[in-house]
Amino acid sequence: MGKLTLQTLGRRLSEKQGDRGVRKTAAEIGISPATLSRVERGYMPDLETFGKICRWLEIDPGEVLGIKAAPAAVAPKIAVHFRKDREISPRTAKALANLILAAQRALLYSEIDQG
């Protein structure tokens, strides 16, 4: 299996889906069948959908984005919600992911300094 990227995410979804139907798989993930089909065809998911897909695939979002995550034992839980933008580019998605992870690291380091 090759390196997992935003461009290969749809292929990984199709592989795990196997013989299951699109509707059943989409219901398991918690997204619409139309959204699942779009992502399988290579369209960029919004961040909420991306998170659901990563959880269903049991993969680290940082692996897909090429970002090294903070150790799980010390990383605080961060939740973010963005409205769907149908035109988000891979470059923008990666920039947003970097921003979120940088904020997470800053929070982690400030908690360590205070601890």
N, CA, C and O atoms as a MOPAC input file, in Angstrom:
PM7 MOZYME 1SCF
protein

 N      0.85000 1    -1.17200 1     0.00000 1
 C      0.00000 1     0.00000 1     0.00000 1
 C      0.89400 1     1.23400 1     0.00000 1
 O      1.80200 1     1.32200 1     0.82700 1
 N      0.66900 1     2.18600 1    -0.89700 1
 C      1.49000 1     3.38300 1    -1.01800 1
 C      1.18200 1     4.39100 1     0.06700 1
 O      0.33700 1     4.17300 1     0.93500 1
 N      1.89500 1     5.50300 1    -0.01100 1
 C      1.71000 1     6.58500 1     0.93800 1
 C      0.29500 1     7.13600 1     0.82900 1
 O     -0.21700 1     7.35800 1    -0.26900 1
 N     -0.31900 1     7.34900 1     1.96500 1
 C     -1.67900 1     7.87100 1     1.99300 1
 C     -1.62900 1     9.39200 1     1.91100 1
 O     -0.97500 1    10.04200 1     2.72700 1
 N     -2.32100 1     9.95800 1     0.92200 1
 C     -2.38300 1    11.40400 1     0.72500 1
 C     -3.83300 1    11.80100 1     0.51200 1
 O     -4.71700 1    10.95000 1     0.41400 1
 N     -4.06400 1    13.10300 1     0.44100 1
 C     -5.41400 1    13.57300 1     0.13300 1
 C     -5.88000 1    13.04000 1    -1.21500 1
 O     -7.06600 1    12.77300 1    -1.41000 1
 N     -4.93800 1    12.88500 1    -2.14500 1
 C     -5.28400 1    12.40700 1    -3.48200 1
 C     -5.60000 1    10.90800 1    -3.49700 1
 O     -6.34200 1    10.45600 1    -4.36800 1
 N     -5.06100 1    10.13200 1    -2.56400 1
 C     -5.30500 1     8.68400 1    -2.55000 1
 C     -6.35100 1     8.27200 1    -1.50600 1
 O     -6.64600 1     7.08500 1    -1.36800 1
 N     -6.90500 1     9.22900 1    -0.78000 1
 C     -7.89300 1     8.94100 1     0.25400 1
 C     -9.10700 1     8.20600 1    -0.32000 1
 O     -9.60500 1     7.25700 1     0.28600 1
 N     -9.58200 1     8.64900 1    -1.49400 1
 C    -10.74700 1     8.01300 1    -2.12300 1
 C    -10.49900 1     6.55800 1    -2.45200 1
 O    -11.38300 1     5.71700 1    -2.28900 1
 N     -9.29300 1     6.25900 1    -2.91600 1
 C     -8.94800 1     4.86500 1    -3.23100 1
 C     -8.97400 1     4.00300 1    -1.97000 1
 O     -9.45900 1     2.87200 1    -1.99500 1
 N     -8.44300 1     4.54900 1    -0.85700 1
 C     -8.43900 1     3.80500 1     0.40700 1
 C     -9.86900 1     3.56200 1     0.88100 1
 O    -10.17600 1     2.49400 1     1.40900 1
 N    -10.74600 1     4.55600 1     0.69300 1
 C    -12.15600 1     4.38000 1     1.04800 1
 C    -12.77800 1     3.24200 1     0.24000 1
 O    -13.45900 1     2.38000 1     0.79400 1
 N    -12.54200 1     3.24500 1    -1.05600 1
 C    -13.09600 1     2.21100 1    -1.92900 1
 C    -12.59400 1     0.83000 1    -1.53400 1
 O    -13.35800 1    -0.13500 1    -1.53000 1
 N    -11.31300 1     0.73500 1    -1.20100 1
 C    -10.73300 1    -0.55200 1    -0.80600 1
 C    -11.39400 1    -1.08100 1     0.46000 1
 O    -11.76000 1    -2.25500 1     0.52600 1
 N    -11.55100 1    -0.22200 1     1.46700 1
 C    -12.16400 1    -0.68000 1     2.72600 1
 C    -13.65100 1    -0.96500 1     2.53900 1
 O    -14.20400 1    -1.86000 1     3.17800 1
 N    -14.29500 1    -0.19600 1     1.65700 1
 C    -15.72700 1    -0.40400 1     1.41100 1
 C    -15.98200 1    -1.80700 1     0.87900 1
 O    -16.97200 1    -2.44200 1     1.24500 1
 N    -15.09700 1    -2.29000 1     0.02200 1
 C    -15.23900 1    -3.63500 1    -0.52800 1
 C    -16.56300 1    -3.83300 1    -1.21800 1
 O    -16.94300 1    -3.05200 1    -2.08900 1
 N    -17.27700 1    -4.89300 1    -0.82400 1
 C    -18.56100 1    -5.23400 1    -1.43800 1
 C    -19.74700 1    -4.52100 1    -0.79900 1
 O    -20.87700 1    -4.65200 1    -1.27000 1
 N    -19.49900 1    -3.76900 1     0.26800 1
 C    -20.59500 1    -3.02800 1     0.89000 1
 C    -21.09700 1    -1.97100 1    -0.09000 1
 O    -20.32800 1    -1.47100 1    -0.91200 1
 N    -22.33600 1    -1.64100 1    -0.00900 1
 C    -22.88900 1    -0.59500 1    -0.85100 1
 C    -22.47600 1     0.79000 1    -0.36900 1
 O    -22.03900 1     0.96100 1     0.76900 1
 N    -22.61800 1     1.76400 1    -1.24000 1
 C    -22.26300 1     3.14600 1    -0.90400 1
 C    -23.12500 1     3.63900 1     0.25600 1
 O    -22.61800 1     4.29000 1     1.17000 1
 N    -24.41100 1     3.33800 1     0.22600 1
 C    -25.31900 1     3.80800 1     1.28500 1
 C    -24.93300 1     3.24000 1     2.64700 1
 O    -24.90400 1     3.96700 1     3.64000 1
 N    -24.64000 1     1.95200 1     2.69300 1
 C    -24.27500 1     1.32400 1     3.96900 1
 C    -22.95800 1     1.89400 1     4.48600 1
 O    -22.83600 1     2.19900 1     5.67200 1
 N    -21.98500 1     2.03700 1     3.61000 1
 C    -20.68400 1     2.57600 1     4.01000 1
 C    -20.83100 1     4.01600 1     4.48800 1
 O    -20.27600 1     4.38500 1     5.52300 1
 N    -21.57100 1     4.82600 1     3.74500 1
 C    -21.77500 1     6.22300 1     4.12400 1
 C    -22.44600 1     6.31300 1     5.49500 1
 O    -22.07700 1     7.15900 1     6.30900 1
 N    -23.43000 1     5.44500 1     5.75500 1
 C    -24.10700 1     5.43500 1     7.05000 1
 C    -23.12800 1     5.07200 1     8.17200 1
 O    -23.18400 1     5.65800 1     9.25300 1
 N    -22.24300 1     4.12000 1     7.92300 1
 C    -21.23800 1     3.73300 1     8.92500 1
 C    -20.31200 1     4.91600 1     9.23700 1
 O    -19.95300 1     5.14100 1    10.39300 1
 N    -19.93500 1     5.65800 1     8.21300 1
 C    -19.02400 1     6.78600 1     8.38500 1
 C    -19.74100 1     7.97800 1     9.02000 1
 O    -19.15000 1     8.73800 1     9.78700 1
 N    -21.03400 1     8.12700 1     8.68300 1
 C    -21.80700 1     9.26400 1     9.18400 1
 C    -21.85100 1    10.41600 1     8.20000 1
 O    -21.95200 1    11.58000 1     8.58900 1
 N    -21.77500 1    10.07600 1     6.90900 1
 C    -21.84300 1    11.08600 1     5.85100 1
 C    -22.88400 1    10.64700 1     4.83100 1
 O    -23.38800 1     9.52600 1     4.89900 1
 N    -23.20200 1    11.51300 1     3.90100 1
 C    -24.18900 1    11.15800 1     2.88100 1
 C    -23.54000 1    10.29400 1     1.79700 1
 O    -22.33300 1    10.38000 1     1.57100 1
 N    -24.34600 1     9.46000 1     1.12700 1
 C    -23.80500 1     8.66100 1     0.02300 1
 C    -23.20400 1     9.53500 1    -1.07800 1
 O    -22.19900 1     9.16300 1    -1.68200 1
 N    -23.81200 1    10.69500 1    -1.34300 1
 C    -23.28300 1    11.59100 1    -2.37400 1
 C    -21.89700 1    12.10700 1    -1.98800 1
 O    -21.00400 1    12.19800 1    -2.83000 1
 N    -21.72700 1    12.44200 1    -0.71500 1
 C    -20.41900 1    12.91400 1    -0.24600 1
 C    -19.38600 1    11.81200 1    -0.36100 1
 O    -18.26700 1    12.05700 1    -0.81100 1
 N    -19.74400 1    10.60400 1     0.03700 1
 C    -18.82000 1     9.47000 1    -0.07900 1
 C    -18.40600 1     9.27200 1    -1.52900 1
 O    -17.22200 1     9.09300 1    -1.81200 1
 N    -19.34900 1     9.30300 1    -2.44000 1
 C    -19.03900 1     9.12900 1    -3.85800 1
 C    -18.09700 1    10.21300 1    -4.36300 1
 O    -17.17300 1     9.93200 1    -5.12600 1
 N    -18.33100 1    11.45700 1    -3.93800 1
 C    -17.45400 1    12.55500 1    -4.36800 1
 C    -16.02300 1    12.34900 1    -3.87100 1
 O    -15.06900 1    12.53600 1    -4.62600 1
 N    -15.87500 1    11.96700 1    -2.61200 1
 C    -14.53300 1    11.76200 1    -2.05200 1
 C    -13.85100 1    10.58900 1    -2.74600 1
 O    -12.65200 1    10.64400 1    -3.02200 1
 N    -14.60300 1     9.53100 1    -3.03000 1
 C    -14.02000 1     8.38100 1    -3.73900 1
 C    -13.54300 1     8.78000 1    -5.14100 1
 O    -12.60400 1     8.18800 1    -5.67300 1
 N    -14.18900 1     9.77200 1    -5.72500 1
 C    -13.78500 1    10.23700 1    -7.06200 1
 C    -12.65400 1    11.26100 1    -6.99500 1
 O    -12.21500 1    11.76600 1    -8.02800 1
 N    -12.18100 1    11.57100 1    -5.78600 1
 C    -11.03800 1    12.45800 1    -5.64900 1
 C    -11.34300 1    13.87300 1    -5.22100 1
 O    -10.43800 1    14.70500 1    -5.15700 1
 N    -12.61100 1    14.16900 1    -4.92300 1
 C    -12.93500 1    15.51300 1    -4.45400 1
 C    -12.48600 1    15.68700 1    -3.00900 1
 O    -12.45900 1    14.72600 1    -2.24100 1
 N    -12.13700 1    16.90600 1    -2.64500 1
 C    -11.65600 1    17.22400 1    -1.31300 1
 C    -12.82100 1    17.29000 1    -0.32900 1
 O    -13.76700 1    18.04300 1    -0.55800 1
 N    -12.77700 1    16.51500 1     0.76600 1
 C    -13.84100 1    16.61900 1     1.77000 1
 C    -13.62800 1    17.85400 1     2.64900 1
 O    -12.51100 1    18.35800 1     2.76600 1
 N    -14.71600 1    18.33700 1     3.26800 1
 C    -14.55600 1    19.40000 1     4.25600 1
 C    -13.89700 1    18.78800 1     5.48900 1
 O    -13.78500 1    17.56500 1     5.57900 1
 N    -13.46400 1    19.60400 1     6.43200 1
 C    -12.70000 1    19.09400 1     7.56700 1
 C    -13.50300 1    18.14000 1     8.45000 1
 O    -12.95500 1    17.15500 1     8.94600 1
 N    -14.77900 1    18.41100 1     8.65200 1
 C    -15.60100 1    17.52300 1     9.47200 1
 C    -15.70700 1    16.14400 1     8.81800 1
 O    -15.55600 1    15.11900 1     9.48200 1
 N    -15.96700 1    16.13200 1     7.52000 1
 C    -16.05900 1    14.86300 1     6.78100 1
 C    -14.70800 1    14.16300 1     6.77300 1
 O    -14.63700 1    12.94500 1     6.93900 1
 N    -13.64400 1    14.92100 1     6.58100 1
 C    -12.29500 1    14.36500 1     6.59700 1
 C    -12.03500 1    13.65100 1     7.92500 1
 O    -11.48300 1    12.55100 1     7.93800 1
 N    -12.42700 1    14.26500 1     9.02800 1
 C    -12.25200 1    13.64300 1    10.34200 1
 C    -13.04600 1    12.35200 1    10.47600 1
 O    -12.53300 1    11.36300 1    10.99800 1
 N    -14.28400 1    12.35000 1    10.01200 1
 C    -15.11400 1    11.14400 1    10.07800 1
 C    -14.50900 1    10.02000 1     9.24100 1
 O    -14.48500 1     8.86300 1     9.66200 1
 N    -14.02300 1    10.36800 1     8.05900 1
 C    -13.41400 1     9.37500 1     7.17900 1
 C    -12.16200 1     8.79300 1     7.82100 1
 O    -11.95400 1     7.58000 1     7.79600 1
 N    -11.33100 1     9.65500 1     8.39300 1
 C    -10.10900 1     9.16700 1     9.04700 1
 C    -10.44200 1     8.23800 1    10.21500 1
 O     -9.78300 1     7.21400 1    10.39500 1
 N    -11.45900 1     8.58600 1    11.00800 1
 C    -11.86500 1     7.69900 1    12.11500 1
 C    -12.34000 1     6.35400 1    11.57400 1
 O    -11.98400 1     5.30800 1    12.11800 1
 N    -13.13800 1     6.37200 1    10.51000 1
 C    -13.66200 1     5.12600 1     9.93800 1
 C    -12.53400 1     4.28000 1     9.35700 1
 O    -12.53800 1     3.05500 1     9.47900 1
 N    -11.57200 1     4.94300 1     8.72500 1
 C    -10.43500 1     4.21700 1     8.15400 1
 C     -9.40000 1     3.84200 1     9.21300 1
 O     -8.46800 1     3.08400 1     8.94500 1
 N     -9.57800 1     4.38600 1    10.42800 1
 C     -8.65400 1     4.14800 1    11.53900 1
 C     -7.24100 1     4.60600 1    11.18300 1
 O     -6.26400 1     3.88000 1    11.36500 1
 N     -7.16600 1     5.84400 1    10.66700 1
 C     -5.88400 1     6.43100 1    10.30200 1
 C     -5.72600 1     7.78700 1    10.97700 1
 O     -6.71200 1     8.43300 1    11.33200 1
 N     -4.49700 1     8.20500 1    11.14900 1
 C     -4.18000 1     9.50200 1    11.72100 1
 C     -4.30200 1    10.55600 1    10.61600 1
 O     -3.65100 1    10.42500 1     9.58000 1
 N     -5.11900 1    11.59800 1    10.81000 1
 C     -5.22900 1    12.64100 1     9.78900 1
 C     -3.86800 1    13.25000 1     9.43100 1
 O     -3.64200 1    13.63700 1     8.28500 1
 N     -2.98500 1    13.33200 1    10.38900 1
 C     -1.65300 1    13.86900 1    10.13100 1
 C     -0.89400 1    13.05100 1     9.11000 1
 O     -0.09500 1    13.59100 1     8.34400 1
 N     -1.14000 1    11.73600 1     9.09300 1
 C     -0.49100 1    10.85900 1     8.10200 1
 C     -0.91600 1    11.26600 1     6.69400 1
 O     -0.09300 1    11.31800 1     5.78000 1
 N     -2.19000 1    11.55100 1     6.52700 1
 C     -2.71800 1    11.93900 1     5.22000 1
 C     -2.15800 1    13.29800 1     4.79700 1
 O     -1.82700 1    13.50700 1     3.63000 1
 N     -2.05600 1    14.21300 1     5.75600 1
 C     -1.62000 1    15.57000 1     5.46600 1
 C     -0.10100 1    15.72400 1     5.48500 1
 O      0.42700 1    16.79200 1     5.17500 1
 N      0.59800 1    14.64400 1     5.85300 1
 C      2.05200 1    14.70600 1     5.90500 1
 C      2.56000 1    15.51900 1     7.07500 1
 O      3.60700 1    16.15900 1     6.98500 1
 N      1.81300 1    15.49600 1     8.18700 1
 C      2.15200 1    16.28000 1     9.36800 1
 C      2.40300 1    15.33600 1    10.53500 1
 O      1.60900 1    14.43300 1    10.79700 1
 N      3.49800 1    15.55000 1    11.22400 1
 C      3.81900 1    14.74200 1    12.39300 1
 C      3.01600 1    15.28200 1    13.57200 1
 O      3.14100 1    16.45500 1    13.92400 1
 N      2.19600 1    14.43400 1    14.17800 1
 C      1.33600 1    14.84800 1    15.28400 1
 C      2.09800 1    14.80600 1    16.60400 1
 O      3.10800 1    14.11500 1    16.73500 1
 N      1.59400 1    15.55800 1    17.57900 1
 C      2.14700 1    15.51800 1    18.92200 1
 C      1.85500 1    14.14500 1    19.52200 1
 O      0.87700 1    13.50500 1    19.13500 1
 N      2.68000 1    13.67900 1    20.45600 1
 C      2.42300 1    12.38000 1    21.09200 1
 C      1.03200 1    12.35100 1    21.71100 1
 O      0.61200 1    13.30400 1    22.36700 1
 N      0.32400 1    11.24900 1    21.49500 1
 C     -1.06100 1    11.13000 1    21.96300 1
 C     -1.17000 1    11.21800 1    23.47400 1
 O     -2.17900 1    11.69600 1    23.99100 1
 N     -0.14600 1    10.76400 1    24.19400 1
 C     -0.20300 1    10.75300 1    25.65600 1
 C     -0.26500 1    12.16100 1    26.24000 1
 O     -0.79400 1    12.35100 1    27.33500 1
 N      0.27300 1    13.15800 1    25.51800 1
 C      0.30600 1    14.50800 1    26.05700 1
 C     -0.50700 1    15.49800 1    25.23000 1
 O     -0.66300 1    16.65100 1    25.63200 1
 N     -1.01900 1    15.07600 1    24.10100 1
 C     -1.75200 1    15.99600 1    23.22900 1
 C     -3.14400 1    16.27500 1    23.78800 1
 O     -3.89000 1    15.34200 1    24.08300 1
 N     -3.50400 1    17.56300 1    23.93700 1
 C     -4.85800 1    17.87900 1    24.38500 1
 C     -5.85200 1    17.60600 1    23.26000 1
 O     -5.47600 1    17.56100 1    22.08900 1
 N     -7.10100 1    17.42800 1    23.61400 1
 C     -8.15500 1    17.21400 1    22.62600 1
 C     -8.56700 1    18.57400 1    22.06400 1
 O     -8.90200 1    19.49000 1    22.81600 1
 N     -8.53800 1    18.69600 1    20.74600 1
 C     -8.92000 1    19.93300 1    20.07000 1
 C    -10.06800 1    19.60000 1    19.13000 1
 O     -9.99200 1    18.62500 1    18.38300 1
 N    -11.12000 1    20.39000 1    19.15800 1
 C    -12.24600 1    20.18800 1    18.25000 1
 C    -12.43000 1    21.45300 1    17.42600 1
 O    -12.41100 1    22.56100 1    17.96200 1
 N    -12.60900 1    21.28200 1    16.12200 1
 C    -12.76800 1    22.40800 1    15.21200 1
 C    -13.89600 1    22.09000 1    14.24500 1
 O    -14.05300 1    20.94800 1    13.81400 1
 N    -14.67600 1    23.10400 1    13.90700 1
 C    -15.73500 1    22.91200 1    12.91800 1
 C    -15.64100 1    24.03800 1    11.89600 1
 O    -15.64000 1    25.21500 1    12.25900 1
 N    -15.56100 1    23.67500 1    10.62400 1
 C    -15.56600 1    24.63800 1     9.53600 1
 C    -16.76800 1    24.35000 1     8.65900 1
 O    -17.17900 1    23.20000 1     8.50700 1
 N    -17.32400 1    25.39500 1     8.08700 1
 C    -18.40400 1    25.18800 1     7.12600 1
 C    -17.80200 1    24.62700 1     5.85000 1
 O    -16.66100 1    24.92700 1     5.49800 1
 N    -18.57400 1    23.82500 1     5.17700 1
 C    -18.09600 1    23.18500 1     3.95500 1
 C    -17.86300 1    24.22000 1     2.86000 1
 O    -18.70900 1    25.07800 1     2.60800 1
 N    -16.72000 1    24.12800 1     2.22300 1
 C    -16.38400 1    24.96700 1     1.08200 1
 C    -16.10400 1    24.02100 1    -0.07200 1
 O    -15.10100 1    23.30800 1    -0.05300 1
 N    -16.94500 1    24.00200 1    -1.04700 1
 C    -16.81200 1    23.05300 1    -2.15000 1
 C    -15.54400 1    23.27500 1    -2.96100 1
 O    -15.13700 1    22.39000 1    -3.71300 1
 N    -14.91800 1    24.42400 1    -2.82800 1
 C    -13.76400 1    24.75500 1    -3.64100 1
 C    -12.44600 1    24.71600 1    -2.86700 1
 O    -11.44800 1    25.25200 1    -3.34800 1
 N    -12.41200 1    24.10100 1    -1.68700 1
 C    -11.17700 1    24.08100 1    -0.90200 1
 C    -10.11500 1    23.26600 1    -1.63500 1
 O    -10.37800 1    22.16300 1    -2.11400 1
 N     -8.94200 1    23.81800 1    -1.71000 1
 C     -7.85400 1    23.15000 1    -2.42500 1
 C     -7.02000 1    22.32200 1    -1.45200 1
 O     -7.05300 1    22.56900 1    -0.24700 1
 N     -6.27600 1    21.34500 1    -1.96000 1
 C     -5.38600 1    20.57900 1    -1.07600 1
 C     -4.40500 1    21.49000 1    -0.34200 1
 O     -4.08600 1    21.25000 1     0.82300 1
 N     -3.93100 1    22.52500 1    -1.01100 1
 C     -2.98800 1    23.46000 1    -0.38300 1
 C     -3.64800 1    24.18000 1     0.79500 1
 O     -3.03200 1    24.33900 1     1.84900 1
 N     -4.89300 1    24.61300 1     0.62000 1
 C     -5.61900 1    25.28700 1     1.69600 1
 C     -5.90200 1    24.33500 1     2.84300 1
 O     -5.75700 1    24.70500 1     4.00800 1
 N     -6.30500 1    23.11000 1     2.52500 1
 C     -6.57500 1    22.11600 1     3.56500 1
 C     -5.32400 1    21.84000 1     4.38100 1
 O     -5.38900 1    21.74100 1     5.60600 1
 N     -4.19300 1    21.71700 1     3.71200 1
 C     -2.94200 1    21.45600 1     4.42600 1
 C     -2.56000 1    22.65800 1     5.28700 1
 O     -2.08400 1    22.48300 1     6.40900 1
 N     -2.76100 1    23.87400 1     4.77800 1
 C     -2.45900 1    25.07900 1     5.55500 1
 C     -3.33500 1    25.15700 1     6.80100 1
 O     -2.85200 1    25.50600 1     7.87800 1
 N     -4.61900 1    24.83400 1     6.66300 1
 C     -5.51600 1    24.82500 1     7.81900 1
 C     -5.09200 1    23.76800 1     8.82800 1
 O     -5.09600 1    24.01600 1    10.03400 1
 N     -4.72700 1    22.59000 1     8.33500 1
 C     -4.28100 1    21.52400 1     9.23500 1
 C     -3.02300 1    21.95100 1     9.97900 1
 O     -2.90400 1    21.70700 1    11.18000 1
 N     -2.08700 1    22.58200 1     9.28500 1
 C     -0.86200 1    23.06500 1     9.94100 1
 C     -1.18600 1    24.10000 1    11.00800 1
 O     -0.59400 1    24.08700 1    12.08700 1
 N     -2.12200 1    24.99400 1    10.71300 1
 C     -2.52500 1    26.01100 1    11.66500 1
 C     -3.13100 1    25.38000 1    12.91900 1
 O     -2.80200 1    25.77100 1    14.03800 1
 N     -4.00600 1    24.41200 1    12.72700 1
 C     -4.65300 1    23.73600 1    13.85500 1
 C     -3.61400 1    22.99800 1    14.69500 1
 O     -3.63700 1    23.08300 1    15.92300 1
 N     -2.71000 1    22.28100 1    14.04500 1
 C     -1.69300 1    21.54300 1    14.78600 1
 C     -0.71300 1    22.47900 1    15.48900 1
 O     -0.24600 1    22.16800 1    16.58500 1
 N     -0.39900 1    23.61300 1    14.88000 1
 C      0.47600 1    24.59100 1    15.53300 1
 C     -0.20000 1    25.14800 1    16.79000 1
 O      0.44800 1    25.31300 1    17.82300 1
 N     -1.48700 1    25.43300 1    16.70000 1
 C     -2.22900 1    25.91500 1    17.86600 1
 C     -2.25900 1    24.84400 1    18.95300 1
 O     -2.12300 1    25.15400 1    20.13700 1
 N     -2.43800 1    23.58400 1    18.55400 1
 C     -2.45200 1    22.47400 1    19.50900 1
 C     -1.09300 1    22.36900 1    20.21000 1
 O     -1.03500 1    22.19200 1    21.42700 1
 N      0.00400 1    22.47700 1    19.44100 1
 C      1.34200 1    22.40600 1    20.03300 1
 C      1.57700 1    23.57800 1    20.98200 1
 O      2.14300 1    23.39800 1    22.06000 1
 N      1.14900 1    24.77800 1    20.58900 1
 C      1.31800 1    25.95100 1    21.45000 1
 C      0.56800 1    25.76200 1    22.76100 1
 O      1.08700 1    26.09800 1    23.82500 1
 N     -0.63500 1    25.23300 1    22.69600 1
 C     -1.41200 1    24.95900 1    23.89900 1
 C     -0.70600 1    23.92400 1    24.76000 1
 O     -0.61400 1    24.08600 1    25.97600 1
 N     -0.21300 1    22.87600 1    24.14300 1
 C      0.49800 1    21.82600 1    24.86400 1
 C      1.71900 1    22.39200 1    25.57900 1
 O      1.93200 1    22.11900 1    26.76000 1
 N      2.52200 1    23.18300 1    24.86300 1
 C      3.73200 1    23.73800 1    25.45800 1
 C      3.40800 1    24.73200 1    26.57200 1
 O      4.14000 1    24.80200 1    27.55900 1
 N      2.32200 1    25.50300 1    26.43400 1
 C      1.96400 1    26.44200 1    27.48500 1
 C      1.51400 1    25.68600 1    28.73400 1
 O      1.77600 1    26.13400 1    29.85000 1
 N      0.83700 1    24.54000 1    28.56100 1
 C      0.41800 1    23.72600 1    29.70700 1
 C      1.63000 1    23.09600 1    30.38400 1
 O      1.66500 1    22.98700 1    31.61000 1
 N      2.63800 1    22.67600 1    29.59100 1
 C      3.85400 1    22.10100 1    30.15900 1
 C      4.61300 1    23.16800 1    30.95500 1
 O      5.09000 1    22.89800 1    32.05700 1
 N      4.72500 1    24.38700 1    30.39500 1
 C      5.43200 1    25.47700 1    31.07400 1
 C      4.74800 1    25.85700 1    32.39100 1
 O      5.41600 1    26.21800 1    33.35900 1
 N      3.41400 1    25.77500 1    32.42200 1
 C      2.67200 1    26.13800 1    33.61700 1
 C      2.67500 1    25.01200 1    34.64600 1
 O      2.50500 1    25.25100 1    35.84200 1
 N      2.87000 1    23.77200 1    34.16600 1
 C      2.78600 1    22.57700 1    35.02200 1
 C      3.96700 1    22.42600 1    35.84800 1
 O      4.05900 1    21.47500 1    36.62500 1

